[in-house]
């Protein structure tokens, strides 16, 4: 029986920062003062924060030990659905960390930063080309920030047509960020149920779309890993009523060079550079969520954008722009990584990446569908959604399966999302996993499914190989301790 | 392609297992009418070595580089970054992990974030801090929205005109589609915010100040807190230079209800404006209204201490349109970086470094004043200050640029009538020798 790559190693204990150190140590060089000490009114002075003093070695060991309690994409397969945990190339890190880039101040005149502006300009163009859309702003700092930019563009568009709209159509498979972003713009989400085939039903849209509705937010492929086959017809209905179509591009990794976003009828789309374009997620960020639009909406994009007149790159601010979304140019270092990735991949390998991403997910789906309940037995794109339906009689849940997979050496898939599949297990292998890796993973999942039937306790008591056993999240929320 | 492991044989075997004959059939659910029907027009794939050459060429287009001393701040500060930080924070266990949704295999990130929240709360004088927002500007917008949520019925907020102009622009962007109104408070001749118009008002949900403000001027936070609280509004205190609180009284202890600002100074390079992080905290009674992720301490089934994401019922993945914010991804690794920087400095180091920044900026301020420039605002400043030159300053600025010193940001495009005014920033990276060069060039 295949136990996967998970084995046990030495785990080092490491206290909290303020449980170590001694007053008077320091972990960083500070220049000696070479100027006279200036006076400062006493009433303005504070005592300075109560921070521990640690030596450089203590700090380095602290964080090194912490890092060893973590699992990253470099450690092993991370089939976290909807998150596209593909390999993050090292060369991208090197270019983002180059001194000319990191030392660039964002408020210098354009003539002093032609290099950094050129990267923004070219990345705007690359992303337009990849999506098929006409214009791009790279300013939003994350996917949800891009969604907010998109909703602000919806609002600006409708206001320019003389009428604010109050509602927005929201499929029940949408990421939670979609309704939350729409709500920030005052839109009331009108829920749309997925049809029997797991995709949107045209008639329902026809019924609900009206002239009070700003448009629709569609994730395509959707969060069930299915391509919204009726998207063009849906877009036509929405457009006929004067609405706009928003595309959540979180799942763009399935369709680069395969689907043309503009031809799908989408007017505004955000991309997640930390998913599709290989930038590392850093345990929660920073990401980047560029927003791409059709020509008619270009004037509303966040400003500044970068334009090129054939000799000079310039920052431009348009009068109709929704304005600034970020203090400067967004998470610029993330943009450099994505730019470097696109240059290495070119059109040929970006398309291959999408093909292999779908190939890998389809393979896992076929190999596991007799073992885990498959929510929709249809051709999938980059991810496949299973559930714990077959395990319920043994009182084993999706959470138990996830925790057991950890002991076997895998980050679990996304669990309990999308909400329309109770006990969802959403698997997205990405294109950077090899066939052997997939086979091992498949065998391990099969083994865990068997254990769920024969030894449910094993799963209930997982994980057992980490620094901590299963953590009590209920207690954490009931009596929040947010500060040591 | 080295990132793609598939051989032709693998692909054939997988097609067979799936039961399709080719990619065309694999993608059969993508309608013909939605297909990308041409080759994407992108540059041909580059090898690592060609990419290195290409990027070097782009870098050579930068006229200001790491051997320049940058005496401009305005939200991005040049500070020394110890080499321990990129070395340890570059560890892929931190860098290539996702959001810590599975806490048992993300204790490194989670303990690191808990430590960040704690150090940040101590720095800012608040009861709790979240695990970061995108940046100081979006944090300010979120803080004002939070104030409106807490106030429930009120529809107006006020913000000082001495808040970073870009931060105010972002607030306006966020507020544009809403029914909420923003009132701008002017600044006094001494550079501090004029709060006199607040007297007698009762319609404001929140009032935001920045301290040190955009001009580097230290606001009188305690007096401001009193004036703001008298109107029944919440006091939002912003900042763009957290190092200031190594020396100055922190906003929480001065009475601020919500404190938010930019944390780039803590171990991150300027990097053309990002990534940095939005630091964000509040008083205990408002924590359930906080936007963004929070890490909390808990125990495992054996009673061992551990950390998890918590109070998720505020967040979009649970509450959807009723969430306290739409934020999902935050600034992750930048948050750990800020914590590692705070830990590296320690309390003693932070104070010493803040003092050095203050002393050096006062040295330049005095020197420029002696050289004939006018210091525009009389209130005390930290790190940054505004001066006005009698004569055209641009030739001096050009001469200094030739000596690899970027000296001063013209404020003409940010404030009407400020065409001859320049915002200077001095940190520990500017030696006395550099400052003397600036002073003597101004004297010439």
Boltz contact constraints between the chains, C-beta under 6 A:
constraints:
  - contact:
      token1: [A, 17]
      token2: [B, 115]
      max_distance: 6.0
  - contact:
      token1: [A, 17]
      token2: [B, 343]
      max_distance: 6.0
  - contact:
      token1: [A, 26]
      token2: [B, 346]
      max_distance: 6.0
  - contact:
      token1: [A, 26]
      token2: [B, 349]
      max_distance: 6.0
  - contact:
      token1: [A, 27]
      token2: [B, 344]
      max_distance: 6.0
  - contact:
      token1: [A, 28]
      token2: [B, 82]
      max_distance: 6.0
  - contact:
      token1: [A, 28]
      token2: [B, 344]
      max_distance: 6.0
  - contact:
      token1: [A, 28]
      token2: [B, 345]
      max_distance: 6.0
  - contact:
      token1: [A, 30]
      token2: [B, 349]
      max_distance: 6.0
  - contact:
      token1: [A, 30]
      token2: [B, 352]
      max_distance: 6.0
  - contact:
      token1: [A, 30]
      token2: [B, 353]
      max_distance: 6.0
  - contact:
      token1: [A, 31]
      token2: [B, 428]
      max_distance: 6.0
  - contact:
      token1: [A, 33]
      token2: [B, 356]
      max_distance: 6.0
  - contact:
      token1: [A, 33]
      token2: [B, 359]
      max_distance: 6.0
  - contact:
      token1: [A, 34]
      token2: [B, 432]
      max_distance: 6.0
  - contact:
      token1: [A, 35]
      token2: [B, 359]
      max_distance: 6.0
  - contact:
      token1: [A, 35]
      token2: [B, 360]
      max_distance: 6.0
  - contact:
      token1: [A, 35]
      token2: [B, 363]
      max_distance: 6.0
  - contact:
      token1: [A, 35]
      token2: [B, 432]
      max_distance: 6.0
  - contact:
      token1: [A, 37]
      token2: [B, 359]
      max_distance: 6.0
  - contact:
      token1: [A, 38]
      token2: [B, 359]
      max_distance: 6.0
  - contact:
      token1: [A, 38]
      token2: [B, 362]
      max_distance: 6.0
  - contact:
      token1: [A, 44]
      token2: [B, 218]
      max_distance: 6.0
  - contact:
      token1: [A, 44]
      token2: [B, 248]
      max_distance: 6.0
  - contact:
      token1: [A, 46]
      token2: [B, 248]
      max_distance: 6.0
  - contact:
      token1: [A, 46]
      token2: [B, 249]
      max_distance: 6.0
  - contact:
      token1: [A, 46]
      token2: [B, 250]
      max_distance: 6.0
  - contact:
      token1: [A, 48]
      token2: [B, 246]
      max_distance: 6.0
  - contact:
      token1: [A, 48]
      token2: [B, 347]
      max_distance: 6.0
  - contact:
      token1: [A, 48]
      token2: [B, 351]
      max_distance: 6.0
  - contact:
      token1: [A, 49]
      token2: [B, 122]
      max_distance: 6.0
  - contact:
      token1: [A, 49]
      token2: [B, 123]
      max_distance: 6.0
  - contact:
      token1: [A, 49]
      token2: [B, 347]
      max_distance: 6.0
  - contact:
      token1: [A, 50]
      token2: [B, 122]
      max_distance: 6.0
  - contact:
      token1: [A, 51]
      token2: [B, 342]
      max_distance: 6.0
  - contact:
      token1: [A, 51]
      token2: [B, 346]
      max_distance: 6.0
  - contact:
      token1: [A, 51]
      token2: [B, 347]
      max_distance: 6.0
  - contact:
      token1: [A, 53]
      token2: [B, 346]
      max_distance: 6.0
  - contact:
      token1: [A, 53]
      token2: [B, 348]
      max_distance: 6.0
  - contact:
      token1: [A, 54]
      token2: [B, 343]
      max_distance: 6.0
  - contact:
      token1: [A, 59]
      token2: [B, 343]
      max_distance: 6.0
  - contact:
      token1: [A, 59]
      token2: [B, 344]
      max_distance: 6.0
  - contact:
      token1: [A, 60]
      token2: [B, 84]
      max_distance: 6.0
  - contact:
      token1: [A, 60]
      token2: [B, 88]
      max_distance: 6.0
  - contact:
      token1: [A, 63]
      token2: [B, 88]
      max_distance: 6.0
  - contact:
      token1: [A, 63]
      token2: [B, 340]
      max_distance: 6.0
  - contact:
      token1: [A, 66]
      token2: [B, 108]
      max_distance: 6.0
  - contact:
      token1: [A, 66]
      token2: [B, 111]
      max_distance: 6.0
  - contact:
      token1: [A, 66]
      token2: [B, 112]
      max_distance: 6.0
  - contact:
      token1: [A, 67]
      token2: [B, 91]
      max_distance: 6.0
  - contact:
      token1: [A, 67]
      token2: [B, 93]
      max_distance: 6.0
  - contact:
      token1: [A, 67]
      token2: [B, 94]
      max_distance: 6.0
  - contact:
      token1: [A, 67]
      token2: [B, 108]
      max_distance: 6.0
  - contact:
      token1: [A, 69]
      token2: [B, 107]
      max_distance: 6.0
  - contact:
      token1: [A, 69]
      token2: [B, 108]
      max_distance: 6.0
  - contact:
      token1: [A, 70]
      token2: [B, 93]
      max_distance: 6.0
  - contact:
      token1: [A, 70]
      token2: [B, 97]
      max_distance: 6.0
  - contact:
      token1: [A, 70]
      token2: [B, 106]
      max_distance: 6.0
  - contact:
      token1: [A, 70]
      token2: [B, 108]
      max_distance: 6.0
  - contact:
      token1: [A, 70]
      token2: [B, 109]
      max_distance: 6.0
  - contact:
      token1: [A, 71]
      token2: [B, 105]
      max_distance: 6.0
  - contact:
      token1: [A, 72]
      token2: [B, 92]
      max_distance: 6.0
  - contact:
      token1: [A, 72]
      token2: [B, 93]
      max_distance: 6.0
  - contact:
      token1: [A, 72]
      token2: [B, 96]
      max_distance: 6.0
  - contact:
      token1: [A, 72]
      token2: [B, 97]
      max_distance: 6.0
  - contact:
      token1: [A, 73]
      token2: [B, 96]
      max_distance: 6.0
  - contact:
      token1: [A, 74]
      token2: [B, 92]
      max_distance: 6.0
  - contact:
      token1: [A, 74]
      token2: [B, 96]
      max_distance: 6.0
  - contact:
      token1: [A, 80]
      token2: [B, 98]
      max_distance: 6.0
  - contact:
      token1: [A, 83]
      token2: [B, 98]
      max_distance: 6.0
  - contact:
      token1: [A, 87]
      token2: [B, 3]
      max_distance: 6.0
  - contact:
      token1: [A, 88]
      token2: [B, 96]
      max_distance: 6.0
  - contact:
      token1: [A, 91]
      token2: [B, 48]
      max_distance: 6.0
  - contact:
      token1: [A, 95]
      token2: [B, 55]
      max_distance: 6.0
  - contact:
      token1: [A, 98]
      token2: [B, 59]
      max_distance: 6.0
  - contact:
      token1: [A, 99]
      token2: [B, 66]
      max_distance: 6.0
  - contact:
      token1: [A, 100]
      token2: [B, 59]
      max_distance: 6.0
  - contact:
      token1: [A, 100]
      token2: [B, 62]
      max_distance: 6.0
  - contact:
      token1: [A, 100]
      token2: [B, 65]
      max_distance: 6.0
  - contact:
      token1: [A, 102]
      token2: [B, 269]
      max_distance: 6.0
  - contact:
      token1: [A, 102]
      token2: [B, 271]
      max_distance: 6.0
  - contact:
      token1: [A, 103]
      token2: [B, 65]
      max_distance: 6.0
  - contact:
      token1: [A, 103]
      token2: [B, 66]
      max_distance: 6.0
  - contact:
      token1: [A, 104]
      token2: [B, 272]
      max_distance: 6.0
  - contact:
      token1: [A, 105]
      token2: [B, 70]
      max_distance: 6.0
  - contact:
      token1: [A, 105]
      token2: [B, 72]
      max_distance: 6.0
  - contact:
      token1: [A, 105]
      token2: [B, 76]
      max_distance: 6.0
  - contact:
      token1: [A, 105]
      token2: [B, 270]
      max_distance: 6.0
  - contact:
      token1: [A, 106]
      token2: [B, 76]
      max_distance: 6.0
  - contact:
      token1: [A, 106]
      token2: [B, 272]
      max_distance: 6.0
  - contact:
      token1: [A, 106]
      token2: [B, 273]
      max_distance: 6.0
  - contact:
      token1: [A, 107]
      token2: [B, 74]
      max_distance: 6.0
  - contact:
      token1: [A, 107]
      token2: [B, 409]
      max_distance: 6.0
  - contact:
      token1: [A, 108]
      token2: [B, 64]
      max_distance: 6.0
  - contact:
      token1: [A, 112]
      token2: [B, 63]
      max_distance: 6.0
  - contact:
      token1: [A, 112]
      token2: [B, 64]
      max_distance: 6.0
  - contact:
      token1: [A, 114]
      token2: [B, 61]
      max_distance: 6.0
  - contact:
      token1: [A, 115]
      token2: [B, 58]
      max_distance: 6.0
  - contact:
      token1: [A, 115]
      token2: [B, 59]
      max_distance: 6.0
  - contact:
      token1: [A, 115]
      token2: [B, 61]
      max_distance: 6.0
  - contact:
      token1: [A, 115]
      token2: [B, 62]
      max_distance: 6.0
  - contact:
      token1: [A, 116]
      token2: [B, 272]
      max_distance: 6.0
  - contact:
      token1: [A, 118]
      token2: [B, 58]
      max_distance: 6.0
  - contact:
      token1: [A, 129]
      token2: [B, 40]
      max_distance: 6.0
  - contact:
      token1: [A, 129]
      token2: [B, 41]
      max_distance: 6.0
  - contact:
      token1: [A, 130]
      token2: [B, 40]
      max_distance: 6.0
  - contact:
      token1: [A, 141]
      token2: [B, 134]
      max_distance: 6.0
  - contact:
      token1: [A, 142]
      token2: [B, 329]
      max_distance: 6.0
  - contact:
      token1: [A, 144]
      token2: [B, 326]
      max_distance: 6.0
  - contact:
      token1: [A, 144]
      token2: [B, 327]
      max_distance: 6.0
  - contact:
      token1: [A, 144]
      token2: [B, 328]
      max_distance: 6.0
  - contact:
      token1: [A, 148]
      token2: [B, 326]
      max_distance: 6.0
  - contact:
      token1: [A, 155]
      token2: [B, 177]
      max_distance: 6.0
  - contact:
      token1: [A, 176]
      token2: [B, 316]
      max_distance: 6.0
  - contact:
      token1: [A, 176]
      token2: [B, 317]
      max_distance: 6.0
  - contact:
      token1: [A, 176]
      token2: [B, 320]
      max_distance: 6.0
  - contact:
      token1: [A, 177]
      token2: [B, 316]
      max_distance: 6.0
  - contact:
      token1: [A, 177]
      token2: [B, 326]
      max_distance: 6.0
  - contact:
      token1: [A, 177]
      token2: [B, 328]
      max_distance: 6.0
  - contact:
      token1: [A, 179]
      token2: [B, 320]
      max_distance: 6.0
  - contact:
      token1: [A, 179]
      token2: [B, 321]
      max_distance: 6.0
  - contact:
      token1: [A, 180]
      token2: [B, 316]
      max_distance: 6.0
  - contact:
      token1: [A, 180]
      token2: [B, 321]
      max_distance: 6.0
  - contact:
      token1: [A, 180]
      token2: [B, 323]
      max_distance: 6.0
  - contact:
      token1: [A, 180]
      token2: [B, 326]
      max_distance: 6.0
  - contact:
      token1: [A, 181]
      token2: [B, 326]
      max_distance: 6.0
  - contact:
      token1: [A, 183]
      token2: [B, 321]
      max_distance: 6.0
  - contact:
      token1: [A, 184]
      token2: [B, 326]
      max_distance: 6.0
  - contact:
      token1: [A, 185]
      token2: [B, 177]
      max_distance: 6.0
  - contact:
      token1: [A, 186]
      token2: [B, 177]
      max_distance: 6.0
  - contact:
      token1: [A, 186]
      token2: [B, 178]
      max_distance: 6.0
  - contact:
      token1: [A, 189]
      token2: [B, 321]
      max_distance: 6.0
  - contact:
      token1: [A, 227]
      token2: [B, 29]
      max_distance: 6.0
  - contact:
      token1: [A, 227]
      token2: [B, 30]
      max_distance: 6.0
  - contact:
      token1: [A, 229]
      token2: [B, 29]
      max_distance: 6.0
  - contact:
      token1: [A, 229]
      token2: [B, 31]
      max_distance: 6.0
  - contact:
      token1: [A, 232]
      token2: [B, 33]
      max_distance: 6.0
  - contact:
      token1: [A, 257]
      token2: [B, 36]
      max_distance: 6.0
  - contact:
      token1: [A, 257]
      token2: [B, 40]
      max_distance: 6.0
  - contact:
      token1: [A, 258]
      token2: [B, 27]
      max_distance: 6.0
  - contact:
      token1: [A, 258]
      token2: [B, 36]
      max_distance: 6.0
  - contact:
      token1: [A, 259]
      token2: [B, 30]
      max_distance: 6.0
  - contact:
      token1: [A, 259]
      token2: [B, 34]
      max_distance: 6.0
  - contact:
      token1: [A, 259]
      token2: [B, 36]
      max_distance: 6.0
  - contact:
      token1: [A, 260]
      token2: [B, 36]
      max_distance: 6.0
  - contact:
      token1: [A, 263]
      token2: [B, 34]
      max_distance: 6.0
  - contact:
      token1: [A, 264]
      token2: [B, 34]
      max_distance: 6.0
  - contact:
      token1: [A, 280]
      token2: [B, 95]
      max_distance: 6.0
  - contact:
      token1: [A, 280]
      token2: [B, 96]
      max_distance: 6.0
  - contact:
      token1: [A, 281]
      token2: [B, 98]
      max_distance: 6.0
  - contact:
      token1: [A, 282]
      token2: [B, 95]
      max_distance: 6.0
  - contact:
      token1: [A, 282]
      token2: [B, 332]
      max_distance: 6.0
  - contact:
      token1: [A, 282]
      token2: [B, 333]
      max_distance: 6.0
  - contact:
      token1: [A, 283]
      token2: [B, 94]
      max_distance: 6.0
  - contact:
      token1: [A, 283]
      token2: [B, 97]
      max_distance: 6.0
  - contact:
      token1: [A, 283]
      token2: [B, 109]
      max_distance: 6.0
  - contact:
      token1: [A, 283]
      token2: [B, 332]
      max_distance: 6.0
  - contact:
      token1: [A, 284]
      token2: [B, 99]
      max_distance: 6.0
  - contact:
      token1: [A, 284]
      token2: [B, 330]
      max_distance: 6.0
  - contact:
      token1: [A, 284]
      token2: [B, 332]
      max_distance: 6.0
  - contact:
      token1: [A, 285]
      token2: [B, 329]
      max_distance: 6.0
  - contact:
      token1: [A, 285]
      token2: [B, 330]
      max_distance: 6.0
  - contact:
      token1: [A, 285]
      token2: [B, 331]
      max_distance: 6.0
  - contact:
      token1: [A, 285]
      token2: [B, 332]
      max_distance: 6.0
  - contact:
      token1: [A, 286]
      token2: [B, 275]
      max_distance: 6.0
  - contact:
      token1: [A, 286]
      token2: [B, 331]
      max_distance: 6.0
  - contact:
      token1: [A, 286]
      token2: [B, 334]
      max_distance: 6.0
  - contact:
      token1: [A, 287]
      token2: [B, 329]
      max_distance: 6.0
  - contact:
      token1: [A, 322]
      token2: [B, 173]
      max_distance: 6.0
  - contact:
      token1: [A, 323]
      token2: [B, 169]
      max_distance: 6.0
  - contact:
      token1: [A, 323]
      token2: [B, 173]
      max_distance: 6.0
  - contact:
      token1: [A, 324]
      token2: [B, 169]
      max_distance: 6.0
  - contact:
      token1: [A, 324]
      token2: [B, 170]
      max_distance: 6.0
  - contact:
      token1: [A, 324]
      token2: [B, 173]
      max_distance: 6.0
  - contact:
      token1: [A, 326]
      token2: [B, 135]
      max_distance: 6.0
  - contact:
      token1: [A, 327]
      token2: [B, 75]
      max_distance: 6.0
  - contact:
      token1: [A, 327]
      token2: [B, 135]
      max_distance: 6.0
  - contact:
      token1: [A, 327]
      token2: [B, 136]
      max_distance: 6.0
  - contact:
      token1: [A, 327]
      token2: [B, 137]
      max_distance: 6.0
  - contact:
      token1: [A, 327]
      token2: [B, 166]
      max_distance: 6.0
  - contact:
      token1: [A, 328]
      token2: [B, 273]
      max_distance: 6.0
  - contact:
      token1: [A, 328]
      token2: [B, 274]
      max_distance: 6.0
  - contact:
      token1: [A, 329]
      token2: [B, 272]
      max_distance: 6.0
  - contact:
      token1: [A, 329]
      token2: [B, 273]
      max_distance: 6.0
  - contact:
      token1: [A, 330]
      token2: [B, 274]
      max_distance: 6.0
  - contact:
      token1: [A, 331]
      token2: [B, 274]
      max_distance: 6.0
  - contact:
      token1: [A, 331]
      token2: [B, 275]
      max_distance: 6.0
  - contact:
      token1: [A, 332]
      token2: [B, 271]
      max_distance: 6.0
  - contact:
      token1: [A, 332]
      token2: [B, 272]
      max_distance: 6.0
  - contact:
      token1: [A, 332]
      token2: [B, 273]
      max_distance: 6.0
  - contact:
      token1: [A, 332]
      token2: [B, 274]
      max_distance: 6.0
  - contact:
      token1: [A, 333]
      token2: [B, 271]
      max_distance: 6.0
  - contact:
      token1: [A, 333]
      token2: [B, 275]
      max_distance: 6.0
  - contact:
      token1: [A, 343]
      token2: [B, 46]
      max_distance: 6.0
  - contact:
      token1: [A, 343]
      token2: [B, 51]
      max_distance: 6.0
  - contact:
      token1: [A, 344]
      token2: [B, 46]
      max_distance: 6.0
  - contact:
      token1: [A, 344]
      token2: [B, 51]
      max_distance: 6.0
  - contact:
      token1: [A, 345]
      token2: [B, 45]
      max_distance: 6.0
  - contact:
      token1: [A, 346]
      token2: [B, 42]
      max_distance: 6.0
  - contact:
      token1: [A, 346]
      token2: [B, 44]
      max_distance: 6.0
  - contact:
      token1: [A, 346]
      token2: [B, 45]
      max_distance: 6.0
  - contact:
      token1: [A, 347]
      token2: [B, 39]
      max_distance: 6.0
  - contact:
      token1: [A, 347]
      token2: [B, 40]
      max_distance: 6.0
  - contact:
      token1: [A, 347]
      token2: [B, 42]
      max_distance: 6.0
  - contact:
      token1: [A, 349]
      token2: [B, 1]
      max_distance: 6.0
  - contact:
      token1: [A, 349]
      token2: [B, 45]
      max_distance: 6.0
  - contact:
      token1: [A, 352]
      token2: [B, 4]
      max_distance: 6.0
  - contact:
      token1: [A, 355]
      token2: [B, 23]
      max_distance: 6.0
  - contact:
      token1: [A, 356]
      token2: [B, 4]
      max_distance: 6.0
  - contact:
      token1: [A, 356]
      token2: [B, 6]
      max_distance: 6.0
  - contact:
      token1: [A, 358]
      token2: [B, 26]
      max_distance: 6.0
  - contact:
      token1: [A, 359]
      token2: [B, 14]
      max_distance: 6.0
  - contact:
      token1: [A, 362]
      token2: [B, 18]
      max_distance: 6.0
  - contact:
      token1: [A, 363]
      token2: [B, 14]
      max_distance: 6.0
  - contact:
      token1: [A, 363]
      token2: [B, 17]
      max_distance: 6.0
  - contact:
      token1: [A, 363]
      token2: [B, 18]
      max_distance: 6.0
  - contact:
      token1: [A, 366]
      token2: [B, 17]
      max_distance: 6.0
  - contact:
      token1: [A, 366]
      token2: [B, 18]
      max_distance: 6.0
  - contact:
      token1: [A, 379]
      token2: [B, 29]
      max_distance: 6.0
  - contact:
      token1: [A, 406]
      token2: [B, 105]
      max_distance: 6.0
  - contact:
      token1: [A, 412]
      token2: [B, 102]
      max_distance: 6.0
  - contact:
      token1: [A, 432]
      token2: [B, 3]
      max_distance: 6.0
  - contact:
      token1: [A, 434]
      token2: [B, 5]
      max_distance: 6.0
  - contact:
      token1: [A, 435]
      token2: [B, 10]
      max_distance: 6.0
  - contact:
      token1: [A, 463]
      token2: [B, 104]
      max_distance: 6.0
  - contact:
      token1: [A, 466]
      token2: [B, 104]
      max_distance: 6.0
  - contact:
      token1: [A, 466]
      token2: [B, 105]
      max_distance: 6.0
  - contact:
      token1: [A, 467]
      token2: [B, 107]
      max_distance: 6.0
  - contact:
      token1: [A, 468]
      token2: [B, 104]
      max_distance: 6.0
  - contact:
      token1: [A, 468]
      token2: [B, 300]
      max_distance: 6.0
  - contact:
      token1: [A, 468]
      token2: [B, 304]
      max_distance: 6.0
  - contact:
      token1: [A, 468]
      token2: [B, 306]
      max_distance: 6.0
  - contact:
      token1: [A, 469]
      token2: [B, 300]
      max_distance: 6.0
  - contact:
      token1: [A, 469]
      token2: [B, 301]
      max_distance: 6.0
  - contact:
      token1: [A, 469]
      token2: [B, 302]
      max_distance: 6.0
  - contact:
      token1: [A, 470]
      token2: [B, 301]
      max_distance: 6.0
  - contact:
      token1: [A, 471]
      token2: [B, 103]
      max_distance: 6.0
  - contact:
      token1: [A, 471]
      token2: [B, 298]
      max_distance: 6.0
  - contact:
      token1: [A, 471]
      token2: [B, 300]
      max_distance: 6.0
  - contact:
      token1: [A, 471]
      token2: [B, 306]
      max_distance: 6.0
  - contact:
      token1: [A, 471]
      token2: [B, 308]
      max_distance: 6.0
  - contact:
      token1: [A, 472]
      token2: [B, 298]
      max_distance: 6.0
  - contact:
      token1: [A, 472]
      token2: [B, 299]
      max_distance: 6.0
  - contact:
      token1: [A, 473]
      token2: [B, 308]
      max_distance: 6.0
  - contact:
      token1: [A, 475]
      token2: [B, 298]
      max_distance: 6.0
  - contact:
      token1: [A, 476]
      token2: [B, 296]
      max_distance: 6.0
  - contact:
      token1: [A, 476]
      token2: [B, 298]
      max_distance: 6.0
  - contact:
      token1: [A, 476]
      token2: [B, 308]
      max_distance: 6.0
  - contact:
      token1: [A, 476]
      token2: [B, 310]
      max_distance: 6.0
  - contact:
      token1: [A, 477]
      token2: [B, 310]
      max_distance: 6.0
  - contact:
      token1: [A, 477]
      token2: [B, 311]
      max_distance: 6.0
  - contact:
      token1: [A, 480]
      token2: [B, 296]
      max_distance: 6.0
  - contact:
      token1: [A, 480]
      token2: [B, 310]
      max_distance: 6.0
  - contact:
      token1: [A, 480]
      token2: [B, 311]
      max_distance: 6.0
  - contact:
      token1: [A, 481]
      token2: [B, 296]
      max_distance: 6.0
  - contact:
      token1: [A, 481]
      token2: [B, 297]
      max_distance: 6.0
  - contact:
      token1: [A, 482]
      token2: [B, 117]
      max_distance: 6.0
  - contact:
      token1: [A, 482]
      token2: [B, 128]
      max_distance: 6.0
  - contact:
      token1: [A, 482]
      token2: [B, 294]
      max_distance: 6.0
  - contact:
      token1: [A, 482]
      token2: [B, 296]
      max_distance: 6.0
  - contact:
      token1: [A, 483]
      token2: [B, 117]
      max_distance: 6.0
  - contact:
      token1: [A, 483]
      token2: [B, 118]
      max_distance: 6.0
  - contact:
      token1: [A, 483]
      token2: [B, 121]
      max_distance: 6.0
  - contact:
      token1: [A, 483]
      token2: [B, 128]
      max_distance: 6.0
  - contact:
      token1: [A, 484]
      token2: [B, 118]
      max_distance: 6.0
